[in-house]
Amino acid sequence: MSKCVIDSSALLALLNQEPGSEQLPPALMQGAIMSSVNAAEVQAKLVAAGGDPDQSWQIVVGLVPILATFEEEHAKAAGTLVKQAKALGLSLGDRACLALGLALRLPIYTTDRIWTKAKLGVRIHLLR
């Protein structure tokens, strides 16, 4: 069973061993879930930095055991967040992650401090 939702910014922080990434120990990551939208974002960053597409994907799925398909429920929730998104500068990837956390009622790990200003009823853990 999933224990937390991981945002793409948090996974990139872990991959780059950035400050705050120690908040994502292996025990926590074993119970992590990520939106497939966010997984695509991380893979894209790795590929853009020169990584092989297949190897980059394997890195993502090797760190996050469960990828959640971007379902209709998540799409509707992400679309509903558009008013807050505009004020806070949230991308579709941000809203996809938030929608998953809301749907599953799980805390979300991110590096995006602005998310704490969105009063959504889901716990946001900032890595830094």
LOMARPA-890368 format. One record per residue: x, y, z of N, C-alpha, C, O in turn; residue number from 1. Coordinates in pm, 1 decimal. Layout:
<nodes>
+----------+----------+----------+----------+----------+----------+----------+----------+----------+----------+----------+----------+-----+
|   n_east |  n_north |     n_up |  ca_east | ca_north |    ca_up |   c_east |  c_north |     c_up |   o_east |  o_north |     o_up | num |
+----------+----------+----------+----------+----------+----------+----------+----------+----------+----------+----------+----------+-----+
|        X |        Y |        Z |        X |        Y |        Z |        X |        Y |        Z |        X |        Y |        Z | NUM |
...
+----------+----------+----------+----------+----------+----------+----------+----------+----------+----------+----------+----------+-----+
</nodes>
This chain:
<nodes>
+----------+----------+----------+----------+----------+----------+----------+----------+----------+----------+----------+----------+-----+
|   n_east |  n_north |     n_up |  ca_east | ca_north |    ca_up |   c_east |  c_north |     c_up |   o_east |  o_north |     o_up | num |
+----------+----------+----------+----------+----------+----------+----------+----------+----------+----------+----------+----------+-----+
|     83.7 |   -118.4 |      0.0 |      0.0 |      0.0 |      0.0 |     88.1 |    124.7 |      0.0 |    189.4 |    130.4 |     69.7 |   1 |
|     49.1 |    222.3 |    -77.5 |    126.0 |    345.8 |    -88.4 |    116.6 |    427.3 |     39.4 |     13.1 |    430.8 |    105.9 |   2 |
|    228.0 |    493.1 |     72.2 |    235.2 |    575.4 |    192.5 |    250.7 |    723.0 |    160.9 |    222.3 |    808.0 |    245.2 |   3 |
|    295.9 |    754.3 |     39.1 |    316.7 |    894.3 |      2.0 |    320.6 |    908.2 |   -148.9 |    340.5 |    811.6 |   -222.5 |   4 |
|    300.7 |   1032.9 |   -192.9 |    309.4 |   1068.6 |   -333.7 |    439.0 |   1147.5 |   -352.7 |    471.5 |   1235.2 |   -272.7 |   5 |
|    511.3 |   1116.0 |   -457.5 |    637.7 |   1183.1 |   -487.3 |    619.8 |   1272.6 |   -609.6 |    575.9 |   1227.1 |   -715.2 |   6 |
|    653.9 |   1399.2 |   -594.1 |    652.1 |   1494.4 |   -705.1 |    779.7 |   1477.9 |   -786.5 |    880.4 |   1428.1 |   -736.1 |   7 |
|    775.2 |   1519.5 |   -911.1 |    894.0 |   1509.3 |   -995.5 |   1011.2 |   1588.8 |   -938.0 |   1125.9 |   1545.4 |   -949.1 |   8 |
|    984.6 |   1703.9 |   -877.0 |   1093.2 |   1784.1 |   -819.1 |   1162.6 |   1709.1 |   -705.5 |   1284.1 |   1720.3 |   -688.7 |   9 |
|   1086.5 |   1633.5 |   -628.3 |   1144.1 |   1556.1 |   -518.0 |   1229.8 |   1441.6 |   -571.5 |   1338.3 |   1415.7 |   -519.5 |  10 |
|   1181.8 |   1373.7 |   -674.4 |   1260.1 |   1263.4 |   -730.3 |   1388.6 |   1315.6 |   -794.5 |   1493.6 |   1252.4 |   -783.6 |  11 |
|   1380.5 |   1429.1 |   -860.5 |   1501.6 |   1488.7 |   -918.6 |   1600.0 |   1530.2 |   -809.3 |   1721.1 |   1516.9 |   -826.7 |  12 |
|   1549.3 |   1579.8 |   -698.3 |   1636.4 |   1614.7 |   -585.3 |   1706.7 |   1490.4 |   -532.2 |   1825.0 |   1494.7 |   -498.2 |  13 |
|   1633.4 |   1380.0 |   -525.4 |   1691.6 |   1254.0 |   -480.1 |   1798.9 |   1207.2 |   -578.1 |   1908.3 |   1168.4 |   -536.9 |  14 |
|   1768.5 |   1210.8 |   -704.5 |   1863.9 |   1166.6 |   -806.5 |   1991.4 |   1250.6 |   -806.6 |   2101.1 |   1199.9 |   -830.3 |  15 |
|   1974.8 |   1379.4 |   -779.8 |   2089.2 |   1470.5 |   -780.6 |   2152.7 |   1488.0 |   -643.0 |   2244.6 |   1568.0 |   -625.7 |  16 |
|   2102.4 |   1412.4 |   -545.5 |   2152.4 |   1418.5 |   -408.1 |   2156.8 |   1562.0 |   -356.2 |   2255.2 |   1605.5 |   -296.4 |  17 |
|   2047.6 |   1634.1 |   -380.8 |   2036.4 |   1772.1 |   -338.0 |   1997.0 |   1780.0 |   -190.3 |   1948.0 |   1682.2 |   -133.9 |  18 |
|   2018.5 |   1896.3 |   -127.7 |   1975.7 |   1913.6 |     11.5 |   1827.2 |   1880.1 |     27.3 |   1744.5 |   1918.3 |    -55.5 |  19 |
|   1795.8 |   1809.4 |    133.1 |   1658.6 |   1767.8 |    159.9 |   1626.6 |   1628.3 |    109.9 |   1529.3 |   1567.0 |    154.0 |  20 |
|   1707.9 |   1577.6 |     17.9 |   1678.9 |   1445.2 |    -39.1 |   1690.4 |   1333.7 |     65.1 |   1638.8 |   1223.7 |     45.2 |  21 |
|   1758.5 |   1362.7 |    176.2 |   1768.2 |   1262.8 |    282.2 |   1632.3 |   1235.3 |    346.4 |   1617.6 |   1138.2 |    420.5 |  22 |
|   1533.9 |   1319.0 |    318.8 |   1397.6 |   1296.1 |    367.6 |   1325.5 |   1187.3 |    287.3 |   1212.0 |   1150.9 |    318.1 |  23 |
|   1392.3 |   1136.9 |    185.2 |   1335.4 |   1030.5 |    101.0 |   1420.8 |    904.3 |    114.1 |   1480.4 |    860.2 |     15.8 |  24 |
|   1427.8 |    846.0 |    232.8 |   1509.4 |    725.7 |    250.6 |   1447.5 |    607.0 |    177.2 |   1329.6 |    610.7 |    141.8 |  25 |
|   1525.7 |    502.3 |    154.1 |   1473.0 |    384.4 |     84.2 |   1344.3 |    329.5 |    145.5 |   1255.4 |    286.1 |     72.3 |  26 |
|   1332.9 |    330.8 |    275.9 |   1211.8 |    277.4 |    340.5 |   1087.7 |    357.2 |    299.9 |    980.8 |    299.4 |    280.3 |  27 |
|   1101.0 |    488.0 |    287.2 |    988.6 |    570.5 |    244.0 |    960.4 |    548.1 |     96.1 |    844.9 |    536.1 |     55.2 |  28 |
|   1066.3 |    542.5 |     16.2 |   1049.5 |    525.8 |   -128.3 |    985.3 |    391.7 |   -163.4 |    920.6 |    380.4 |   -267.5 |  29 |
|   1001.7 |    291.1 |    -79.4 |    938.8 |    161.0 |   -105.7 |    787.1 |    170.4 |   -102.8 |    718.7 |     87.1 |   -162.3 |  30 |
|    733.7 |    271.0 |    -34.0 |    589.4 |    290.2 |    -27.7 |    542.9 |    410.8 |   -107.0 |    435.0 |    464.3 |    -81.5 |  31 |
|    623.3 |    453.9 |   -202.6 |    592.5 |    574.8 |   -279.3 |    513.7 |    544.6 |   -405.7 |    524.3 |    436.9 |   -464.3 |  32 |
|    434.9 |    642.5 |   -445.4 |    360.5 |    637.7 |   -570.6 |    382.5 |    770.2 |   -641.7 |    400.0 |    873.9 |   -577.7 |  33 |
|    381.6 |    766.2 |   -774.0 |    401.6 |    886.8 |   -854.1 |    306.3 |    883.0 |   -972.0 |    279.7 |    776.9 |  -1028.5 |  34 |
|    255.6 |    998.5 |  -1008.3 |    172.4 |   1008.3 |  -1128.0 |    257.5 |    977.6 |  -1251.2 |    374.6 |   1015.2 |  -1257.3 |  35 |
|    199.6 |    910.9 |  -1346.9 |    271.2 |    882.7 |  -1471.2 |    311.8 |   1011.9 |  -1541.1 |    410.7 |   1014.2 |  -1614.3 |  36 |
|    236.9 |   1118.5 |  -1519.3 |    271.5 |   1249.3 |  -1575.8 |    404.8 |   1297.0 |  -1517.1 |    491.6 |   1345.6 |  -1589.5 |  37 |
|    419.3 |   1282.4 |  -1386.6 |    542.9 |   1324.3 |  -1320.8 |    659.7 |   1233.6 |  -1356.8 |    773.2 |   1279.7 |  -1368.4 |  38 |
|    632.7 |   1106.8 |  -1374.3 |    738.0 |   1014.6 |  -1417.6 |    790.4 |   1056.2 |  -1554.8 |    910.8 |   1051.5 |  -1579.8 |  39 |
|    700.3 |   1096.4 |  -1642.5 |    741.2 |   1143.8 |  -1775.0 |    825.1 |   1270.7 |  -1764.2 |    919.8 |   1289.0 |  -1840.6 |  40 |
|    791.0 |   1358.3 |  -1669.7 |    869.6 |   1480.1 |  -1649.7 |   1012.4 |   1447.2 |  -1608.5 |   1107.5 |   1505.7 |  -1660.3 |  41 |
|   1027.0 |   1354.2 |  -1515.9 |   1161.0 |   1317.4 |  -1468.7 |   1240.1 |   1252.5 |  -1581.9 |   1356.5 |   1286.1 |  -1604.0 |  42 |
|   1177.2 |   1160.0 |  -1653.1 |   1246.5 |   1096.7 |  -1764.5 |   1290.0 |   1202.1 |  -1866.2 |   1402.1 |   1196.6 |  -1916.7 |  43 |
|   1203.7 |   1296.7 |  -1896.0 |   1236.2 |   1401.8 |  -1992.9 |   1357.4 |   1482.9 |  -1948.1 |   1442.8 |   1516.9 |  -2030.1 |  44 |
|   1365.6 |   1514.1 |  -1819.4 |   1481.5 |   1588.4 |  -1767.3 |   1609.4 |   1507.4 |  -1784.3 |   1713.3 |   1561.1 |  -1822.6 |  45 |
|   1601.1 |   1378.1 |  -1755.5 |   1718.9 |   1292.3 |  -1768.3 |   1763.2 |   1279.7 |  -1913.2 |   1882.6 |   1283.4 |  -1942.7 |  46 |
|   1667.1 |   1265.0 |  -2003.1 |   1698.0 |   1254.4 |  -2145.9 |   1754.8 |   1386.9 |  -2197.6 |   1851.0 |   1388.1 |  -2274.5 |  47 |
|   1695.0 |   1497.6 |  -2155.0 |   1743.6 |   1629.1 |  -2198.1 |   1887.4 |   1653.8 |  -2152.0 |   1962.3 |   1727.7 |  -2215.8 |  48 |
|   1924.6 |   1591.1 |  -2040.6 |   2061.7 |   1605.3 |  -1989.1 |   2158.0 |   1506.8 |  -2054.5 |   2274.5 |   1498.2 |  -2015.8 |  49 |
|   2109.0 |   1432.6 |  -2153.8 |   2195.7 |   1341.3 |  -2228.0 |   2175.6 |   1194.8 |  -2198.0 |   2247.6 |   1110.3 |  -2251.2 |  50 |
|   2079.5 |   1163.2 |  -2114.0 |   2054.8 |   1023.5 |  -2078.7 |   1985.9 |    945.3 |  -2188.6 |   1913.3 |   1001.3 |  -2270.8 |  51 |
|   2009.4 |    817.4 |  -2188.8 |   1940.3 |    728.0 |  -2281.0 |   1793.7 |    717.6 |  -2237.9 |   1767.0 |    700.2 |  -2119.0 |  52 |
|   1697.5 |    727.8 |  -2331.3 |   1556.3 |    722.8 |  -2294.1 |   1516.6 |    598.6 |  -2214.9 |   1446.9 |    609.2 |  -2114.0 |  53 |
|   1560.2 |    481.3 |  -2259.5 |   1523.3 |    358.2 |  -2188.7 |   1587.9 |    350.3 |  -2051.5 |   1522.4 |    313.1 |  -1954.1 |  54 |
|   1714.3 |    384.6 |  -2042.7 |   1782.9 |    383.0 |  -1913.6 |   1722.7 |    486.7 |  -1819.2 |   1708.3 |    461.5 |  -1699.5 |  55 |
|   1687.9 |    602.5 |  -1873.0 |   1626.8 |    707.0 |  -1792.1 |   1493.7 |    659.9 |  -1734.6 |   1462.8 |    684.1 |  -1617.9 |  56 |
|   1415.6 |    592.3 |  -1818.3 |   1287.2 |    539.5 |  -1769.3 |   1311.0 |    435.1 |  -1660.6 |   1240.0 |    433.4 |  -1560.0 |  57 |
|   1408.2 |    349.6 |  -1679.4 |   1438.5 |    246.8 |  -1579.7 |   1482.9 |    307.7 |  -1446.8 |   1453.9 |    253.1 |  -1340.3 |  58 |
|   1552.0 |    418.5 |  -1453.0 |   1591.1 |    487.9 |  -1330.1 |   1466.6 |    532.3 |  -1253.8 |   1456.8 |    512.5 |  -1132.7 |  59 |
|   1372.4 |    592.0 |  -1325.1 |   1248.8 |    640.0 |  -1262.1 |   1172.0 |    525.3 |  -1198.9 |   1137.9 |    530.7 |  -1080.8 |  60 |
|   1144.9 |    421.7 |  -1276.7 |   1063.6 |    311.7 |  -1223.2 |   1140.4 |    228.7 |  -1120.4 |   1080.1 |    156.3 |  -1041.2 |  61 |
|   1272.4 |    239.1 |  -1121.6 |   1352.1 |    170.5 |  -1020.8 |   1344.7 |    238.2 |   -884.8 |   1365.1 |    173.8 |   -781.9 |  62 |
|   1315.6 |    367.4 |   -883.9 |   1308.4 |    442.0 |   -758.2 |   1167.2 |    455.0 |   -703.1 |   1147.5 |    463.4 |   -581.8 |  63 |
|   1069.5 |    456.7 |   -792.2 |    929.6 |    471.5 |   -750.1 |    856.4 |    343.2 |   -788.9 |    834.3 |    317.2 |   -907.2 |  64 |
|    818.7 |    263.0 |   -689.0 |    762.9 |    131.1 |   -719.9 |    625.5 |    131.5 |   -786.3 |    589.4 |     34.9 |   -853.6 |  65 |
|    548.4 |    239.2 |   -768.2 |    413.5 |    241.2 |   -825.2 |    394.2 |    369.3 |   -904.6 |    410.0 |    479.5 |   -852.0 |  66 |
|    359.9 |    353.6 |  -1031.6 |    321.9 |    467.9 |  -1114.6 |    171.0 |    463.1 |  -1133.4 |    114.8 |    360.9 |  -1172.8 |  67 |
|    107.3 |    574.7 |  -1104.7 |    -37.9 |    584.2 |  -1118.4 |    -71.1 |    640.1 |  -1256.1 |    -20.1 |    744.4 |  -1297.1 |  68 |
|   -156.4 |    569.3 |  -1324.8 |   -205.3 |    617.0 |  -1453.3 |   -284.9 |    745.0 |  -1431.3 |   -358.8 |    756.7 |  -1333.5 |  69 |
|   -270.0 |    840.2 |  -1521.5 |   -344.0 |    966.2 |  -1513.0 |   -487.1 |    938.2 |  -1558.4 |   -520.1 |    948.1 |  -1676.6 |  70 |
|   -569.8 |    903.5 |  -1461.8 |   -708.0 |    862.4 |  -1487.8 |   -800.4 |    983.0 |  -1503.1 |   -761.5 |   1097.1 |  -1478.4 |  71 |
|   -922.0 |    954.8 |  -1544.0 |  -1022.4 |   1060.5 |  -1561.3 |  -1042.1 |   1140.1 |  -1432.3 |  -1052.7 |   1262.6 |  -1436.1 |  72 |
|  -1047.2 |   1072.0 |  -1319.8 |  -1063.8 |   1137.4 |  -1189.4 |   -951.2 |   1237.3 |  -1162.8 |   -974.8 |   1347.9 |  -1114.2 |  73 |
|   -828.9 |   1196.6 |  -1195.3 |   -713.6 |   1284.1 |  -1174.5 |   -717.1 |   1401.7 |  -1271.7 |   -685.8 |   1514.9 |  -1235.0 |  74 |
|   -755.1 |   1373.5 |  -1395.1 |   -763.1 |   1479.6 |  -1496.0 |   -864.4 |   1585.6 |  -1454.7 |   -838.6 |   1705.2 |  -1467.8 |  75 |
|   -978.8 |   1542.0 |  -1405.1 |  -1081.4 |   1637.0 |  -1361.1 |  -1030.4 |   1719.5 |  -1243.7 |  -1048.2 |   1841.3 |  -1240.9 |  76 |
|   -967.3 |   1653.9 |  -1147.0 |   -913.9 |   1725.8 |  -1030.2 |   -805.7 |   1824.2 |  -1072.3 |   -801.7 |   1936.7 |  -1022.5 |  77 |
|   -718.0 |   1783.5 |  -1163.2 |   -611.8 |   1872.1 |  -1211.1 |   -670.7 |   1992.7 |  -1283.7 |   -621.0 |   2104.4 |  -1269.4 |  78 |
|   -775.2 |   1970.5 |  -1360.6 |   -842.2 |   2080.4 |  -1429.1 |   -912.6 |   2173.6 |  -1332.7 |   -916.6 |   2294.8 |  -1353.8 |  79 |
|   -967.8 |   2117.0 |  -1227.6 |  -1036.7 |   2196.5 |  -1126.5 |   -940.5 |   2288.8 |  -1052.4 |   -980.3 |   2395.6 |  -1005.8 |  80 |
|   -815.6 |   2248.6 |  -1041.5 |   -715.1 |   2328.3 |   -970.9 |   -663.5 |   2447.3 |  -1051.7 |   -574.1 |   2518.6 |  -1006.1 |  81 |
|   -718.2 |   2469.4 |  -1169.5 |   -662.6 |   2570.7 |  -1259.3 |   -668.5 |   2711.7 |  -1200.2 |   -578.1 |   2791.5 |  -1225.0 |  82 |
|   -770.8 |   2743.8 |  -1123.9 |   -778.0 |   2878.6 |  -1065.4 |   -663.1 |   2900.8 |   -968.0 |   -597.3 |   3004.7 |   -971.4 |  83 |
|   -639.2 |   2803.5 |   -881.9 |   -526.8 |   2813.4 |   -789.5 |   -395.0 |   2805.2 |   -865.8 |   -296.6 |   2869.7 |   -829.9 |  84 |
|   -395.2 |   2725.2 |   -970.8 |   -273.5 |   2705.8 |  -1049.0 |   -225.3 |   2836.8 |  -1108.7 |   -105.8 |   2866.1 |  -1106.8 |  85 |
|   -316.5 |   2914.7 |  -1160.7 |   -278.5 |   3040.7 |  -1223.1 |   -216.8 |   3134.8 |  -1120.1 |   -114.6 |   3198.0 |  -1147.1 |  86 |
|   -277.5 |   3144.3 |  -1004.0 |   -227.7 |   3234.2 |   -899.0 |    -92.6 |   3188.2 |   -844.4 |     -9.7 |   3270.4 |   -805.4 |  87 |
|    -70.8 |   3057.4 |   -841.6 |     51.1 |   3002.4 |   -782.3 |    155.8 |   2960.4 |   -886.1 |    268.1 |   2924.7 |   -850.3 |  88 |
|    119.5 |   2964.7 |  -1012.4 |    213.1 |   2923.6 |  -1116.7 |    230.8 |   2773.4 |  -1126.7 |    339.0 |   2725.8 |  -1161.1 |  89 |
|    125.8 |   2698.0 |  -1096.8 |    133.9 |   2552.3 |  -1100.3 |    119.5 |   2500.3 |  -1242.9 |     30.3 |   2541.9 |  -1316.8 |  90 |
|    207.9 |   2409.6 |  -1279.9 |    203.8 |   2347.7 |  -1412.3 |    104.9 |   2231.1 |  -1412.6 |     50.3 |   2194.1 |  -1308.6 |  91 |
|     83.0 |   2174.6 |  -1529.6 |     -0.8 |   2054.7 |  -1538.9 |     61.0 |   1941.6 |  -1456.7 |    -11.1 |   1868.1 |  -1389.2 |  92 |
|    192.4 |   1927.1 |  -1461.5 |    259.0 |   1824.1 |  -1381.0 |    236.0 |   1844.8 |  -1232.7 |    211.8 |   1748.8 |  -1159.5 |  93 |
|    243.4 |   1969.6 |  -1187.3 |    216.9 |   2001.2 |  -1047.6 |     74.4 |   1960.1 |  -1010.7 |     51.2 |   1896.3 |   -908.0 |  94 |
|    -19.5 |   1997.5 |  -1095.8 |   -159.7 |   1966.8 |  -1068.4 |   -187.3 |   1817.2 |  -1075.5 |   -272.6 |   1766.8 |  -1002.4 |  95 |
|   -116.5 |   1745.7 |  -1162.4 |   -132.2 |   1599.8 |  -1169.6 |    -87.6 |   1535.5 |  -1038.5 |   -153.3 |   1444.6 |   -987.8 |  96 |
|     23.9 |   1583.2 |   -984.2 |     74.3 |   1530.7 |   -857.4 |    -22.9 |   1562.5 |   -744.3 |    -56.6 |   1474.8 |   -664.7 |  97 |
|    -67.6 |   1686.3 |   -737.0 |   -162.8 |   1726.0 |   -633.7 |   -292.8 |   1647.6 |   -644.5 |   -349.2 |   1606.3 |   -543.2 |  98 |
|   -340.5 |   1627.0 |   -766.8 |   -463.9 |   1551.1 |   -787.2 |   -449.7 |   1408.0 |   -736.4 |   -543.0 |   1353.7 |   -677.1 |  99 |
|   -333.9 |   1346.8 |   -759.2 |   -310.7 |   1211.0 |   -710.3 |   -309.7 |   1208.9 |   -558.0 |   -371.4 |   1121.8 |   -496.6 | 100 |
|   -240.4 |   1303.7 |   -497.2 |   -237.7 |   1311.2 |   -351.2 |   -376.3 |   1330.3 |   -292.9 |   -410.6 |   1268.8 |   -191.9 | 101 |
|   -456.3 |   1415.5 |   -356.1 |   -593.4 |   1437.1 |   -310.3 |   -678.4 |   1312.0 |   -325.1 |   -753.0 |   1275.3 |   -234.3 | 102 |
|   -666.5 |   1246.8 |   -440.3 |   -747.0 |   1126.6 |   -466.3 |   -714.9 |   1014.6 |   -367.0 |   -804.1 |    943.6 |   -320.6 | 103 |
|   -586.1 |   1000.3 |   -335.5 |   -543.6 |    890.7 |   -247.4 |   -536.4 |    931.9 |   -100.3 |   -515.8 |    848.8 |    -11.8 | 104 |
|   -553.6 |   1061.3 |    -76.3 |   -542.9 |   1115.9 |     60.3 |   -408.3 |   1080.7 |    123.5 |   -400.3 |   1034.9 |    237.6 | 105 |
|   -303.5 |   1103.6 |     45.4 |   -168.1 |   1074.6 |     90.8 |    -85.5 |   1202.6 |     94.1 |   -110.0 |   1294.1 |     15.5 | 106 |
|     11.5 |   1209.8 |    183.7 |    101.3 |   1325.6 |    184.8 |    186.3 |   1327.4 |     58.1 |    214.9 |   1223.8 |     -1.8 | 107 |
|    225.3 |   1448.2 |     19.5 |    304.1 |   1467.8 |   -101.2 |    440.0 |   1524.6 |    -63.7 |    449.6 |   1615.5 |     18.8 | 108 |
|    544.6 |   1470.8 |   -124.4 |    681.4 |   1520.8 |   -106.5 |    720.1 |   1598.9 |   -230.7 |    707.6 |   1549.9 |   -343.0 | 109 |
|    767.7 |   1721.8 |   -209.1 |    804.6 |   1810.9 |   -318.8 |    914.0 |   1906.6 |   -273.1 |    943.3 |   1916.4 |   -153.9 | 110 |
|    973.5 |   1976.1 |   -367.6 |   1064.8 |   2086.0 |   -335.1 |    998.5 |   2219.8 |   -365.1 |   1057.8 |   2324.9 |   -340.8 | 111 |
|    877.9 |   2217.2 |   -417.0 |    808.4 |   2339.3 |   -458.6 |    738.5 |   2406.1 |   -340.5 |    626.2 |   2370.4 |   -304.8 | 112 |
|    806.2 |   2502.6 |   -281.3 |    757.9 |   2571.9 |   -161.5 |    621.5 |   2637.6 |   -183.3 |    541.2 |   2646.1 |    -90.3 | 113 |
|    595.3 |   2683.4 |   -303.9 |    470.3 |   2753.9 |   -332.0 |    347.5 |   2666.5 |   -305.1 |    238.7 |   2718.1 |   -279.5 | 114 |
|    365.3 |   2533.8 |   -311.0 |    252.6 |   2443.6 |   -289.5 |    191.2 |   2459.9 |   -151.6 |     72.5 |   2433.0 |   -133.2 | 115 |
|    269.7 |   2503.0 |    -55.2 |    216.1 |   2518.0 |     80.6 |    113.7 |   2630.5 |     87.8 |     37.5 |   2638.4 |    184.1 | 116 |
|    110.8 |   2717.4 |    -12.4 |     12.2 |   2825.7 |    -15.6 |   -121.8 |   2778.0 |    -70.2 |   -222.8 |   2846.8 |    -55.1 | 117 |
|   -123.6 |   2663.0 |   -132.4 |   -247.4 |   2605.8 |   -185.2 |   -312.3 |   2523.6 |    -74.5 |   -267.9 |   2412.9 |    -44.1 | 118 |
|   -415.4 |   2577.3 |    -16.0 |   -485.6 |   2509.3 |     93.6 |   -581.9 |   2406.6 |     33.2 |   -696.7 |   2437.7 |      1.5 | 119 |
|   -532.1 |   2284.4 |     18.3 |   -608.3 |   2181.2 |    -53.2 |   -656.6 |   2066.9 |     34.0 |   -735.8 |   1984.1 |    -11.0 | 120 |
|   -610.8 |   2061.1 |    156.7 |   -651.9 |   1950.7 |    242.4 |   -564.1 |   1828.3 |    227.6 |   -604.0 |   1718.1 |    265.2 | 121 |
|   -444.3 |   1846.7 |    173.0 |   -348.4 |   1737.7 |    161.3 |   -217.1 |   1788.0 |    221.4 |   -179.6 |   1903.7 |    202.2 | 122 |
|   -148.1 |   1701.0 |    293.7 |    -24.4 |   1741.3 |    359.6 |     89.2 |   1749.3 |    257.8 |    111.3 |   1657.2 |    179.1 | 123 |
|    160.3 |   1861.3 |    261.6 |    274.0 |   1884.1 |    173.4 |    401.3 |   1880.1 |    256.8 |    415.6 |   1956.8 |    352.0 | 124 |
|    493.8 |   1791.1 |    221.6 |    624.0 |   1782.4 |    286.7 |    727.2 |   1848.2 |    195.4 |    751.4 |   1802.2 |     83.8 | 125 |
|    786.7 |   1955.2 |    243.8 |    890.7 |   2022.6 |    166.7 |   1025.7 |   1959.8 |    198.0 |   1059.8 |   1940.2 |    314.6 | 126 |
|   1102.1 |   1928.3 |     95.0 |   1233.3 |   1871.4 |    115.3 |   1335.2 |   1976.6 |    157.8 |   1434.1 |   1946.1 |    224.3 | 127 |
|   1309.6 |   2099.3 |    118.7 |   1401.0 |   2208.1 |    158.0 |   1325.9 |   2338.1 |    165.8 |   1384.7 |   2441.6 |    197.2 | 128 |
+----------+----------+----------+----------+----------+----------+----------+----------+----------+----------+----------+----------+-----+
</nodes>
